[in-house]
Amino acid sequence: MNSTINIKRFGFAFGATGALFYFGCATVMLLLGHDSTVKFFNMLLHGFDVSAIVRMDITPLEEVLGIIQTFILGWLVGACIAAIYNTTSKSN
């Protein structure tokens, strides 16, 4: 079976997934407040203390730019994964 991954579509899927996670994180912060956000991410990160790095005063512009940056980086990661997969699968 010689299959390839569409690089643009896989990159888009990876970027969109990253943007959804970013949006979910922002939603958790908005709904829970500082203390509960810290508790949530401490549990998620196996007890790693995030209290010193959680910043709650993020502007809407920072939110939008963060989602865009996360999407772009995710797209690049997904495109690289697909390209590497396609390249290495042709050699088999």
N, C-alpha and C positions, 0 to 999 in steps of 0.2 A: 504494500500500500504506500503510494507516494503522494502524500497530501501536503499542501502548503497552507499557510495562514495568510490571510489578506492583512498586510501590514497596516494600512490606514484604518481598517475597521477594528482590528485588535487594539491599535493605539487609542482609538476613540473609546472603545469599551473600557480600557484601563484608565484613561483620563476621566471618563464619566463616573466610574466607580470611585476614584479618588475624590472627585468633587462631591459626590454623595456622602462620603465619609466626612469630609470637611464640613458640609452643611449639617450633618447629624451631630458633629461635635459642637458646632456653634449653637444648635438647637438645645442640646443638653445644657450648655453653659447658660443660655438665656432662661431656660425653664427652672433649673435647679438652684441657681445662685452660687456664690463662691464656695461655701463650706461643703455643700452637697456635691458640687462639681469636683472638688478635690477628693472627696471620699470615693466618688464614682471612678475617677481615673486612677486613684491609688489601688483600688480593687482590680481594675482592668489591667494594670501594669504590674501585677503581683507584688504589691506593697511598696513600689517605688514612690517616694514622697514627692509629689508634684506641687506642693503648696507654695514653694518658692518661685515657681515658674508660671503658675496660672495667673493670667492677667485678664480682668473682667472689663476693663474700659476700652474695648475695641470699637473703633468707629465703623459705620456702615461702609465707608470707602475701603477700609482695611479688610473687611469681610469680603467684599466683591473682588478686590485684588487678590486676596488669599485663595478664593475659589478658582479664579482664572489661573493663577500660578500653579495651583495644585493640578488643575486639568492639564495644563501644558506639560508639566513634569511627568504626570502620569501617562500622557500621550507618548512622550519621548521614551519612557521606560517600556511601555507596551509595544511600540514600534521596534525598539531594539530587541526585545524578546522575540517578536515575530520574525524579524530579519535573521537573527541568529539561529532560530529554529529552522527556518527555511533553508539557510545556508548549510547547516549541519545535516539536515535530513536528506539533501541531495547527494551527499557523499556516501550514503548507505546503499 
